[in-house]
Amino acid sequence: MFAKSDVNGPDTNPVYQWLKATIPGDIGWNFTKYLVSKDGQVVKRFEPQETPETIAEALTTLL
C-alpha cells in the first residue's frame, strides 16, 4: 500500500511534481506538508518545523 517514493530529482513521484509545480521548491526534510482544498487546489505548504496550531489556523479558513 505504501512505498518509499522520490520527492525531489528526476524520479519525483507525480503527486509531488504536481504539488511542487503549484508551490515551487525542493522538499528538504521529512514532514513537509501541503494543504489542498476540497476542490483540489494547493493552498499552502508547511515546512516540518511549523506547529499544528499554525496548520489548524489555515485549515479553519477552508472549512
mmCIF file as Biopython writes it, N, C-alpha, C and O atoms, coordinates in Angstrom:
data_model
#
loop_
_atom_site.group_PDB
_atom_site.id
_atom_site.type_symbol
_atom_site.label_atom_id
_atom_site.label_alt_id
_atom_site.label_comp_id
_atom_site.label_asym_id
_atom_site.label_entity_id
_atom_site.label_seq_id
_atom_site.pdbx_PDB_ins_code
_atom_site.Cartn_x
_atom_site.Cartn_y
_atom_site.Cartn_z
_atom_site.occupancy
_atom_site.B_iso_or_equiv
_atom_site.auth_seq_id
_atom_site.auth_asym_id
_atom_site.pdbx_PDB_model_num
ATOM 1   N N  . MET A ? 1  ? 0.815   -1.181 0.000   1.0 0.0 1  A 1 
ATOM 2   C CA . MET A ? 1  ? 0.000   0.000  0.000   1.0 0.0 1  A 1 
ATOM 3   C C  . MET A ? 1  ? 0.868   1.258  0.000   1.0 0.0 1  A 1 
ATOM 4   O O  . MET A ? 1  ? 0.583   2.207  -0.731  1.0 0.0 1  A 1 
ATOM 5   N N  . PHE A ? 2  ? 1.897   1.271  0.793   1.0 0.0 2  A 1 
ATOM 6   C CA . PHE A ? 2  ? 2.792   2.422  0.853   1.0 0.0 2  A 1 
ATOM 7   C C  . PHE A ? 2  ? 4.190   1.986  0.443   1.0 0.0 2  A 1 
ATOM 8   O O  . PHE A ? 2  ? 4.620   0.872  0.745   1.0 0.0 2  A 1 
ATOM 9   N N  . ALA A ? 3  ? 4.868   2.843  -0.221  1.0 0.0 3  A 1 
ATOM 10  C CA . ALA A ? 3  ? 6.249   2.579  -0.601  1.0 0.0 3  A 1 
ATOM 11  C C  . ALA A ? 3  ? 7.000   3.894  -0.608  1.0 0.0 3  A 1 
ATOM 12  O O  . ALA A ? 3  ? 6.411   4.961  -0.779  1.0 0.0 3  A 1 
ATOM 13  N N  . LYS A ? 4  ? 8.292   3.807  -0.425  1.0 0.0 4  A 1 
ATOM 14  C CA . LYS A ? 4  ? 9.129   4.988  -0.483  1.0 0.0 4  A 1 
ATOM 15  C C  . LYS A ? 4  ? 9.067   5.555  -1.896  1.0 0.0 4  A 1 
ATOM 16  O O  . LYS A ? 4  ? 9.101   4.807  -2.873  1.0 0.0 4  A 1 
ATOM 17  N N  . SER A ? 5  ? 8.978   6.863  -1.999  1.0 0.0 5  A 1 
ATOM 18  C CA . SER A ? 5  ? 8.977   7.498  -3.320  1.0 0.0 5  A 1 
ATOM 19  C C  . SER A ? 5  ? 9.846   8.744  -3.273  1.0 0.0 5  A 1 
ATOM 20  O O  . SER A ? 5  ? 10.038  9.353  -2.221  1.0 0.0 5  A 1 
ATOM 21  N N  . ASP A ? 6  ? 10.365  9.105  -4.432  1.0 0.0 6  A 1 
ATOM 22  C CA . ASP A ? 6  ? 11.211  10.294 -4.525  1.0 0.0 6  A 1 
ATOM 23  C C  . ASP A ? 6  ? 10.350  11.548 -4.512  1.0 0.0 6  A 1 
ATOM 24  O O  . ASP A ? 6  ? 9.293   11.596 -5.141  1.0 0.0 6  A 1 
ATOM 25  N N  . VAL A ? 7  ? 10.815  12.565 -3.789  1.0 0.0 7  A 1 
ATOM 26  C CA . VAL A ? 7  ? 10.099  13.838 -3.729  1.0 0.0 7  A 1 
ATOM 27  C C  . VAL A ? 7  ? 10.878  14.957 -4.406  1.0 0.0 7  A 1 
ATOM 28  O O  . VAL A ? 7  ? 10.357  16.057 -4.592  1.0 0.0 7  A 1 
ATOM 29  N N  . ASN A ? 8  ? 12.117  14.680 -4.772  1.0 0.0 8  A 1 
ATOM 30  C CA . ASN A ? 8  ? 12.974  15.631 -5.483  1.0 0.0 8  A 1 
ATOM 31  C C  . ASN A ? 8  ? 13.722  14.867 -6.575  1.0 0.0 8  A 1 
ATOM 32  O O  . ASN A ? 8  ? 13.860  13.646 -6.511  1.0 0.0 8  A 1 
ATOM 33  N N  . GLY A ? 9  ? 14.195  15.592 -7.562  1.0 0.0 9  A 1 
ATOM 34  C CA . GLY A ? 9  ? 15.039  14.988 -8.582  1.0 0.0 9  A 1 
ATOM 35  C C  . GLY A ? 9  ? 14.269  14.434 -9.770  1.0 0.0 9  A 1 
ATOM 36  O O  . GLY A ? 9  ? 13.059  14.633 -9.879  1.0 0.0 9  A 1 
ATOM 37  N N  . PRO A ? 10 ? 14.970  13.741 -10.660 1.0 0.0 10 A 1 
ATOM 38  C CA . PRO A ? 10 ? 14.372  13.295 -11.923 1.0 0.0 10 A 1 
ATOM 39  C C  . PRO A ? 10 ? 13.302  12.217 -11.761 1.0 0.0 10 A 1 
ATOM 40  O O  . PRO A ? 10 ? 12.464  12.048 -12.648 1.0 0.0 10 A 1 
ATOM 41  N N  . ASP A ? 11 ? 13.313  11.490 -10.653 1.0 0.0 11 A 1 
ATOM 42  C CA . ASP A ? 11 ? 12.327  10.427 -10.441 1.0 0.0 11 A 1 
ATOM 43  C C  . ASP A ? 11 ? 11.239  10.832 -9.452  1.0 0.0 11 A 1 
ATOM 44  O O  . ASP A ? 11 ? 10.646  9.977  -8.793  1.0 0.0 11 A 1 
ATOM 45  N N  . THR A ? 12 ? 10.977  12.123 -9.347  1.0 0.0 12 A 1 
ATOM 46  C CA . THR A ? 12 ? 9.973   12.611 -8.398  1.0 0.0 12 A 1 
ATOM 47  C C  . THR A ? 12 ? 8.613   11.989 -8.688  1.0 0.0 12 A 1 
ATOM 48  O O  . THR A ? 12 ? 8.172   11.918 -9.835  1.0 0.0 12 A 1 
ATOM 49  N N  . ASN A ? 13 ? 7.967   11.545 -7.626  1.0 0.0 13 A 1 
ATOM 50  C CA . ASN A ? 13 ? 6.623   10.986 -7.712  1.0 0.0 13 A 1 
ATOM 51  C C  . ASN A ? 13 ? 5.696   12.025 -8.347  1.0 0.0 13 A 1 
ATOM 52  O O  . ASN A ? 13 ? 5.810   13.209 -8.033  1.0 0.0 13 A 1 
ATOM 53  N N  . PRO A ? 14 ? 4.780   11.613 -9.233  1.0 0.0 14 A 1 
ATOM 54  C CA . PRO A ? 14 ? 3.893   12.572 -9.899  1.0 0.0 14 A 1 
ATOM 55  C C  . PRO A ? 14 ? 3.072   13.456 -8.954  1.0 0.0 14 A 1 
ATOM 56  O O  . PRO A ? 14 ? 2.787   14.608 -9.280  1.0 0.0 14 A 1 
ATOM 57  N N  . VAL A ? 15 ? 2.699   12.939 -7.816  1.0 0.0 15 A 1 
ATOM 58  C CA . VAL A ? 15 ? 1.940   13.765 -6.856  1.0 0.0 15 A 1 
ATOM 59  C C  . VAL A ? 15 ? 2.797   14.938 -6.394  1.0 0.0 15 A 1 
ATOM 60  O O  . VAL A ? 15 ? 2.318   16.069 -6.318  1.0 0.0 15 A 1 
ATOM 61  N N  . TYR A ? 16 ? 4.059   14.669 -6.087  1.0 0.0 16 A 1 
ATOM 62  C CA . TYR A ? 16 ? 4.943   15.740 -5.638  1.0 0.0 16 A 1 
ATOM 63  C C  . TYR A ? 16 ? 5.320   16.670 -6.783  1.0 0.0 16 A 1 
ATOM 64  O O  . TYR A ? 16 ? 5.557   17.857 -6.560  1.0 0.0 16 A 1 
ATOM 65  N N  . GLN A ? 17 ? 5.378   16.154 -7.995  1.0 0.0 17 A 1 
ATOM 66  C CA . GLN A ? 17 ? 5.597   17.037 -9.151  1.0 0.0 17 A 1 
ATOM 67  C C  . GLN A ? 17 ? 4.468   18.055 -9.221  1.0 0.0 17 A 1 
ATOM 68  O O  . GLN A ? 17 ? 4.710   19.245 -9.423  1.0 0.0 17 A 1 
ATOM 69  N N  . TRP A ? 18 ? 3.238   17.588 -9.054  1.0 0.0 18 A 1 
ATOM 70  C CA . TRP A ? 18 ? 2.063   18.473 -9.106  1.0 0.0 18 A 1 
ATOM 71  C C  . TRP A ? 18 ? 2.087   19.473 -7.954  1.0 0.0 18 A 1 
ATOM 72  O O  . TRP A ? 18 ? 1.871   20.666 -8.165  1.0 0.0 18 A 1 
ATOM 73  N N  . LEU A ? 19 ? 2.347   18.996 -6.738  1.0 0.0 19 A 1 
ATOM 74  C CA . LEU A ? 19 ? 2.378   19.895 -5.579  1.0 0.0 19 A 1 
ATOM 75  C C  . LEU A ? 19 ? 3.447   20.962 -5.749  1.0 0.0 19 A 1 
ATOM 76  O O  . LEU A ? 19 ? 3.201   22.140 -5.490  1.0 0.0 19 A 1 
ATOM 77  N N  . LYS A ? 20 ? 4.635   20.551 -6.186  1.0 0.0 20 A 1 
ATOM 78  C CA . LYS A ? 20 ? 5.747   21.495 -6.313  1.0 0.0 20 A 1 
ATOM 79  C C  . LYS A ? 20 ? 5.615   22.389 -7.538  1.0 0.0 20 A 1 
ATOM 80  O O  . LYS A ? 20 ? 6.263   23.434 -7.599  1.0 0.0 20 A 1 
ATOM 81  N N  . ALA A ? 21 ? 4.801   22.014 -8.505  1.0 0.0 21 A 1 
ATOM 82  C CA . ALA A ? 21 ? 4.540   22.897 -9.641  1.0 0.0 21 A 1 
ATOM 83  C C  . ALA A ? 21 ? 3.686   24.082 -9.189  1.0 0.0 21 A 1 
ATOM 84  O O  . ALA A ? 21 ? 3.800   25.182 -9.731  1.0 0.0 21 A 1 
ATOM 85  N N  . THR A ? 22 ? 2.838   23.849 -8.199  1.0 0.0 22 A 1 
ATOM 86  C CA . THR A ? 22 ? 1.972   24.909 -7.687  1.0 0.0 22 A 1 
ATOM 87  C C  . THR A ? 22 ? 2.713   25.799 -6.694  1.0 0.0 22 A 1 
ATOM 88  O O  . THR A ? 22 ? 2.615   27.024 -6.754  1.0 0.0 22 A 1 
ATOM 89  N N  . ILE A ? 23 ? 3.445   25.181 -5.791  1.0 0.0 23 A 1 
ATOM 90  C CA . ILE A ? 23 ? 4.250   25.921 -4.808  1.0 0.0 23 A 1 
ATOM 91  C C  . ILE A ? 23 ? 5.681   25.404 -4.958  1.0 0.0 23 A 1 
ATOM 92  O O  . ILE A ? 23 ? 6.046   24.407 -4.335  1.0 0.0 23 A 1 
ATOM 93  N N  . PRO A ? 24 ? 6.489   26.072 -5.777  1.0 0.0 24 A 1 
ATOM 94  C CA . PRO A ? 24 ? 7.823   25.566 -6.108  1.0 0.0 24 A 1 
ATOM 95  C C  . PRO A ? 24 ? 8.770   25.470 -4.922  1.0 0.0 24 A 1 
ATOM 96  O O  . PRO A ? 24 ? 8.643   26.181 -3.925  1.0 0.0 24 A 1 
ATOM 97  N N  . GLY A ? 25 ? 9.713   24.568 -5.072  1.0 0.0 25 A 1 
ATOM 98  C CA . GLY A ? 25 ? 10.767  24.400 -4.085  1.0 0.0 25 A 1 
ATOM 99  C C  . GLY A ? 25 ? 10.987  22.946 -3.756  1.0 0.0 25 A 1 
ATOM 100 O O  . GLY A ? 25 ? 10.039  22.170 -3.630  1.0 0.0 25 A 1 
ATOM 101 N N  . ASP A ? 26 ? 12.250  22.581 -3.617  1.0 0.0 26 A 1 
ATOM 102 C CA . ASP A ? 26 ? 12.561  21.214 -3.225  1.0 0.0 26 A 1 
ATOM 103 C C  . ASP A ? 26 ? 12.119  20.961 -1.800  1.0 0.0 26 A 1 
ATOM 104 O O  . ASP A ? 26 ? 12.052  21.878 -0.981  1.0 0.0 26 A 1 
ATOM 105 N N  . ILE A ? 27 ? 11.819  19.711 -1.517  1.0 0.0 27 A 1 
ATOM 106 C CA . ILE A ? 27 ? 11.465  19.292 -0.166  1.0 0.0 27 A 1 
ATOM 107 C C  . ILE A ? 27 ? 12.765  18.912 0.512   1.0 0.0 27 A 1 
ATOM 108 O O  . ILE A ? 27 ? 13.459  17.994 0.076   1.0 0.0 27 A 1 
ATOM 109 N N  . GLY A ? 28 ? 13.090  19.619 1.577   1.0 0.0 28 A 1 
ATOM 110 C CA . GLY A ? 28 ? 14.373  19.446 2.214   1.0 0.0 28 A 1 
ATOM 111 C C  . GLY A ? 28 ? 14.394  18.449 3.350   1.0 0.0 28 A 1 
ATOM 112 O O  . GLY A ? 28 ? 15.467  17.990 3.739   1.0 0.0 28 A 1 
ATOM 113 N N  . TRP A ? 29 ? 13.240  18.099 3.895   1.0 0.0 29 A 1 
ATOM 114 C CA . TRP A ? 29 ? 13.216  17.232 5.060   1.0 0.0 29 A 1 
ATOM 115 C C  . TRP A ? 29 ? 11.859  16.552 5.157   1.0 0.0 29 A 1 
ATOM 116 O O  . TRP A ? 29 ? 10.877  17.001 4.565   1.0 0.0 29 A 1 
ATOM 117 N N  . ASN A ? 30 ? 11.824  15.455 5.918   1.0 0.0 30 A 1 
ATOM 118 C CA . ASN A ? 30 ? 10.553  14.756 6.154   1.0 0.0 30 A 1 
ATOM 119 C C  . ASN A ? 30 ? 9.529   15.696 6.780   1.0 0.0 30 A 1 
ATOM 120 O O  . ASN A ? 30 ? 9.882   16.701 7.397   1.0 0.0 30 A 1 
ATOM 121 N N  . PHE A ? 31 ? 8.296   15.360 6.615   1.0 0.0 31 A 1 
ATOM 122 C CA . PHE A ? 31 ? 7.174   16.029 7.253   1.0 0.0 31 A 1 
ATOM 123 C C  . PHE A ? 31 ? 6.847   17.399 6.671   1.0 0.0 31 A 1 
ATOM 124 O O  . PHE A ? 31 ? 6.178   18.199 7.326   1.0 0.0 31 A 1 
ATOM 125 N N  . THR A ? 32 ? 7.303   17.682 5.460   1.0 0.0 32 A 1 
ATOM 126 C CA . THR A ? 32 ? 6.776   18.842 4.741   1.0 0.0 32 A 1 
ATOM 127 C C  . THR A ? 32 ? 5.339   18.487 4.391   1.0 0.0 32 A 1 
ATOM 128 O O  . THR A ? 32 ? 5.067   17.382 3.924   1.0 0.0 32 A 1 
ATOM 129 N N  . LYS A ? 33 ? 4.431   19.409 4.612   1.0 0.0 33 A 1 
ATOM 130 C CA . LYS A ? 33 ? 3.010   19.141 4.404   1.0 0.0 33 A 1 
ATOM 131 C C  . LYS A ? 33 ? 2.419   20.144 3.423   1.0 0.0 33 A 1 
ATOM 132 O O  . LYS A ? 33 ? 2.861   21.291 3.352   1.0 0.0 33 A 1 
ATOM 133 N N  . TYR A ? 34 ? 1.425   19.707 2.673   1.0 0.0 34 A 1 
ATOM 134 C CA . TYR A ? 34 ? 0.707   20.574 1.749   1.0 0.0 34 A 1 
ATOM 135 C C  . TYR A ? 34 ? -0.765  20.562 2.126   1.0 0.0 34 A 1 
ATOM 136 O O  . TYR A ? 34 ? -1.332  19.516 2.443   1.0 0.0 34 A 1 
ATOM 137 N N  . LEU A ? 35 ? -1.367  21.729 2.086   1.0 0.0 35 A 1 
ATOM 138 C CA . LEU A ? 35 ? -2.801  21.846 2.318   1.0 0.0 35 A 1 
ATOM 139 C C  . LEU A ? 35 ? -3.476  21.963 0.960   1.0 0.0 35 A 1 
ATOM 140 O O  . LEU A ? 35 ? -3.171  22.861 0.175   1.0 0.0 35 A 1 
ATOM 141 N N  . VAL A ? 36 ? -4.401  21.040 0.692   1.0 0.0 36 A 1 
ATOM 142 C CA . VAL A ? 36 ? -5.118  21.006 -0.576  1.0 0.0 36 A 1 
ATOM 143 C C  . VAL A ? 36 ? -6.606  21.177 -0.273  1.0 0.0 36 A 1 
ATOM 144 O O  . VAL A ? 36 ? -7.150  20.484 0.587   1.0 0.0 36 A 1 
ATOM 145 N N  . SER A ? 37 ? -7.260  22.098 -0.977  1.0 0.0 37 A 1 
ATOM 146 C CA . SER A ? 37 ? -8.674  22.368 -0.737  1.0 0.0 37 A 1 
ATOM 147 C C  . SER A ? 37 ? -9.535  21.218 -1.257  1.0 0.0 37 A 1 
ATOM 148 O O  . SER A ? 37 ? -9.050  20.346 -1.978  1.0 0.0 37 A 1 
ATOM 149 N N  . LYS A ? 38 ? -10.806 21.225 -0.887  1.0 0.0 38 A 1 
ATOM 150 C CA . LYS A ? 38 ? -11.708 20.151 -1.305  1.0 0.0 38 A 1 
ATOM 151 C C  . LYS A ? 38 ? -11.914 20.114 -2.814  1.0 0.0 38 A 1 
ATOM 152 O O  . LYS A ? 38 ? -12.328 19.091 -3.357  1.0 0.0 38 A 1 
ATOM 153 N N  . ASP A ? 39 ? -11.626 21.227 -3.498  1.0 0.0 39 A 1 
ATOM 154 C CA . ASP A ? 39 ? -11.746 21.226 -4.956  1.0 0.0 39 A 1 
ATOM 155 C C  . ASP A ? 39 ? -10.413 20.959 -5.648  1.0 0.0 39 A 1 
ATOM 156 O O  . ASP A ? 39 ? -10.292 21.136 -6.860  1.0 0.0 39 A 1 
ATOM 157 N N  . GLY A ? 40 ? -9.410  20.531 -4.874  1.0 0.0 40 A 1 
ATOM 158 C CA . GLY A ? 40 ? -8.152  20.096 -5.451  1.0 0.0 40 A 1 
ATOM 159 C C  . GLY A ? 40 ? -7.128  21.176 -5.707  1.0 0.0 40 A 1 
ATOM 160 O O  . GLY A ? 40 ? -6.169  20.946 -6.444  1.0 0.0 40 A 1 
ATOM 161 N N  . GLN A ? 41 ? -7.301  22.349 -5.122  1.0 0.0 41 A 1 
ATOM 162 C CA . GLN A ? 41 ? -6.335  23.428 -5.287  1.0 0.0 41 A 1 
ATOM 163 C C  . GLN A ? 41 ? -5.308  23.384 -4.154  1.0 0.0 41 A 1 
ATOM 164 O O  . GLN A ? 41 ? -5.669  23.278 -2.982  1.0 0.0 41 A 1 
ATOM 165 N N  . VAL A ? 42 ? -4.031  23.467 -4.515  1.0 0.0 42 A 1 
ATOM 166 C CA . VAL A ? 42 ? -2.990  23.511 -3.495  1.0 0.0 42 A 1 
ATOM 167 C C  . VAL A ? 42 ? -3.024  24.902 -2.868  1.0 0.0 42 A 1 
ATOM 168 O O  . VAL A ? 42 ? -2.861  25.908 -3.559  1.0 0.0 42 A 1 
ATOM 169 N N  . VAL A ? 43 ? -3.235  24.949 -1.567  1.0 0.0 43 A 1 
ATOM 170 C CA . VAL A ? 43 ? -3.436  26.212 -0.869  1.0 0.0 43 A 1 
ATOM 171 C C  . VAL A ? 43 ? -2.156  26.711 -0.216  1.0 0.0 43 A 1 
ATOM 172 O O  . VAL A ? 43 ? -1.823  27.891 -0.317  1.0 0.0 43 A 1 
ATOM 173 N N  . LYS A ? 44 ? -1.437  25.814 0.455   1.0 0.0 44 A 1 
ATOM 174 C CA . LYS A ? 44 ? -0.280  26.250 1.232   1.0 0.0 44 A 1 
ATOM 175 C C  . LYS A ? 44 ? 0.653   25.077 1.465   1.0 0.0 44 A 1 
ATOM 176 O O  . LYS A ? 44 ? 0.244   23.916 1.481   1.0 0.0 44 A 1 
ATOM 177 N N  . ARG A ? 45 ? 1.919   25.419 1.645   1.0 0.0 45 A 1 
ATOM 178 C CA . ARG A ? 45 ? 2.943   24.438 2.003   1.0 0.0 45 A 1 
ATOM 179 C C  . ARG A ? 45 ? 3.411   24.750 3.413   1.0 0.0 45 A 1 
ATOM 180 O O  . ARG A ? 45 ? 3.631   25.910 3.760   1.0 0.0 45 A 1 
ATOM 181 N N  . PHE A ? 46 ? 3.561   23.716 4.218   1.0 0.0 46 A 1 
ATOM 182 C CA . PHE A ? 46 ? 4.031   23.868 5.594   1.0 0.0 46 A 1 
ATOM 183 C C  . PHE A ? 46 ? 5.351   23.130 5.745   1.0 0.0 46 A 1 
ATOM 184 O O  . PHE A ? 46 ? 5.457   21.954 5.397   1.0 0.0 46 A 1 
ATOM 185 N N  . GLU A ? 47 ? 6.338   23.812 6.256   1.0 0.0 47 A 1 
ATOM 186 C CA . GLU A ? 47 ? 7.644   23.200 6.493   1.0 0.0 47 A 1 
ATOM 187 C C  . GLU A ? 47 ? 7.585   22.353 7.760   1.0 0.0 47 A 1 
ATOM 188 O O  . GLU A ? 47 ? 6.697   22.547 8.591   1.0 0.0 47 A 1 
ATOM 189 N N  . PRO A ? 48 ? 8.516   21.419 7.917   1.0 0.0 48 A 1 
ATOM 190 C CA . PRO A ? 48 ? 8.466   20.491 9.054   1.0 0.0 48 A 1 
ATOM 191 C C  . PRO A ? 48 ? 8.399   21.152 10.429  1.0 0.0 48 A 1 
ATOM 192 O O  . PRO A ? 48 ? 7.773   20.611 11.340  1.0 0.0 48 A 1 
ATOM 193 N N  . GLN A ? 49 ? 9.025   22.296 10.590  1.0 0.0 49 A 1 
ATOM 194 C CA . GLN A ? 49 ? 9.066   22.929 11.909  1.0 0.0 49 A 1 
ATOM 195 C C  . GLN A ? 49 ? 7.782   23.688 12.260  1.0 0.0 49 A 1 
ATOM 196 O O  . GLN A ? 49 ? 7.638   24.156 13.389  1.0 0.0 49 A 1 
ATOM 197 N N  . GLU A ? 50 ? 6.864   23.817 11.328  1.0 0.0 50 A 1 
ATOM 198 C CA . GLU A ? 50 ? 5.632   24.548 11.634  1.0 0.0 50 A 1 
ATOM 199 C C  . GLU A ? 50 ? 4.755   23.744 12.587  1.0 0.0 50 A 1 
ATOM 200 O O  . GLU A ? 50 ? 4.671   22.519 12.500  1.0 0.0 50 A 1 
ATOM 201 N N  . THR A ? 51 ? 4.110   24.457 13.488  1.0 0.0 51 A 1 
ATOM 202 C CA . THR A ? 51 ? 3.350   23.814 14.563  1.0 0.0 51 A 1 
ATOM 203 C C  . THR A ? 51 ? 1.958   23.385 14.091  1.0 0.0 51 A 1 
ATOM 204 O O  . THR A ? 51 ? 1.432   23.923 13.117  1.0 0.0 51 A 1 
ATOM 205 N N  . PRO A ? 52 ? 1.373   22.420 14.786  1.0 0.0 52 A 1 
ATOM 206 C CA . PRO A ? 52 ? -0.009  22.045 14.478  1.0 0.0 52 A 1 
ATOM 207 C C  . PRO A ? 52 ? -0.979  23.220 14.585  1.0 0.0 52 A 1 
ATOM 208 O O  . PRO A ? 52 ? -1.973  23.276 13.862  1.0 0.0 52 A 1 
ATOM 209 N N  . GLU A ? 53 ? -0.692  24.153 15.484  1.0 0.0 53 A 1 
ATOM 210 C CA . GLU A ? 53 ? -1.564  25.325 15.640  1.0 0.0 53 A 1 
ATOM 211 C C  . GLU A ? 53 ? -1.568  26.182 14.373  1.0 0.0 53 A 1 
ATOM 212 O O  . GLU A ? 53 ? -2.611  26.692 13.965  1.0 0.0 53 A 1 
ATOM 213 N N  . THR A ? 54 ? -0.407  26.335 13.763  1.0 0.0 54 A 1 
ATOM 214 C CA . THR A ? 54 ? -0.322  27.094 12.513  1.0 0.0 54 A 1 
ATOM 215 C C  . THR A ? 54 ? -1.139  26.425 11.418  1.0 0.0 54 A 1 
ATOM 216 O O  . THR A ? 54 ? -1.855  27.081 10.661  1.0 0.0 54 A 1 
ATOM 217 N N  . ILE A ? 55 ? -1.016  25.121 11.352  1.0 0.0 55 A 1 
ATOM 218 C CA . ILE A ? 55 ? -1.761  24.369 10.339  1.0 0.0 55 A 1 
ATOM 219 C C  . ILE A ? 55 ? -3.257  24.459 10.620  1.0 0.0 55 A 1 
ATOM 220 O O  . ILE A ? 55 ? -4.052  24.611 9.692   1.0 0.0 55 A 1 
ATOM 221 N N  . ALA A ? 56 ? -3.645  24.369 11.884  1.0 0.0 56 A 1 
ATOM 222 C CA . ALA A ? 56 ? -5.061  24.453 12.252  1.0 0.0 56 A 1 
ATOM 223 C C  . ALA A ? 56 ? -5.669  25.778 11.826  1.0 0.0 56 A 1 
ATOM 224 O O  . ALA A ? 56 ? -6.811  25.814 11.367  1.0 0.0 56 A 1 
ATOM 225 N N  . GLU A ? 57 ? -4.928  26.861 11.969  1.0 0.0 57 A 1 
ATOM 226 C CA . GLU A ? 57 ? -5.430  28.167 11.562  1.0 0.0 57 A 1 
ATOM 227 C C  . GLU A ? 57 ? -5.741  28.174 10.055  1.0 0.0 57 A 1 
ATOM 228 O O  . GLU A ? 57 ? -6.773  28.696 9.632   1.0 0.0 57 A 1 
ATOM 229 N N  . ALA A ? 58 ? -4.852  27.599 9.265   1.0 0.0 58 A 1 
ATOM 230 C CA . ALA A ? 58 ? -5.071  27.557 7.822   1.0 0.0 58 A 1 
ATOM 231 C C  . ALA A ? 58 ? -6.237  26.639 7.476   1.0 0.0 58 A 1 
ATOM 232 O O  . ALA A ? 58 ? -6.992  26.920 6.544   1.0 0.0 58 A 1 
ATOM 233 N N  . LEU A ? 59 ? -6.388  25.561 8.205   1.0 0.0 59 A 1 
ATOM 234 C CA . LEU A ? 59 ? -7.488  24.636 7.943   1.0 0.0 59 A 1 
ATOM 235 C C  . LEU A ? 59 ? -8.847  25.286 8.172   1.0 0.0 59 A 1 
ATOM 236 O O  . LEU A ? 59 ? -9.782  25.088 7.395   1.0 0.0 59 A 1 
ATOM 237 N N  . THR A ? 60 ? -8.946  26.063 9.245   1.0 0.0 60 A 1 
ATOM 238 C CA . THR A ? 60 ? -10.246 26.665 9.570   1.0 0.0 60 A 1 
ATOM 239 C C  . THR A ? 60 ? -10.720 27.627 8.479   1.0 0.0 60 A 1 
ATOM 240 O O  . THR A ? 60 ? -11.924 27.837 8.324   1.0 0.0 60 A 1 
ATOM 241 N N  . THR A ? 61 ? -9.802  28.207 7.732   1.0 0.0 61 A 1 
ATOM 242 C CA . THR A ? 61 ? -10.224 29.106 6.665   1.0 0.0 61 A 1 
ATOM 243 C C  . THR A ? 61 ? -10.855 28.354 5.498   1.0 0.0 61 A 1 
ATOM 244 O O  . THR A ? 61 ? -11.579 28.943 4.696   1.0 0.0 61 A 1 
ATOM 245 N N  . LEU A ? 62 ? -10.584 27.058 5.402   1.0 0.0 62 A 1 
ATOM 246 C CA . LEU A ? 62 ? -11.152 26.256 4.316   1.0 0.0 62 A 1 
ATOM 247 C C  . LEU A ? 62 ? -12.433 25.537 4.694   1.0 0.0 62 A 1 
ATOM 248 O O  . LEU A ? 62 ? -13.126 25.005 3.827   1.0 0.0 62 A 1 
ATOM 249 N N  . LEU A ? 63 ? -12.754 25.516 5.978   1.0 0.0 63 A 1 
ATOM 250 C CA . LEU A ? 63 ? -13.957 24.783 6.428   1.0 0.0 63 A 1 
ATOM 251 C C  . LEU A ? 63 ? -15.223 25.564 6.210   1.0 0.0 63 A 1 
ATOM 252 O O  . LEU A ? 63 ? -16.309 25.083 6.535   1.0 0.0 63 A 1 
#
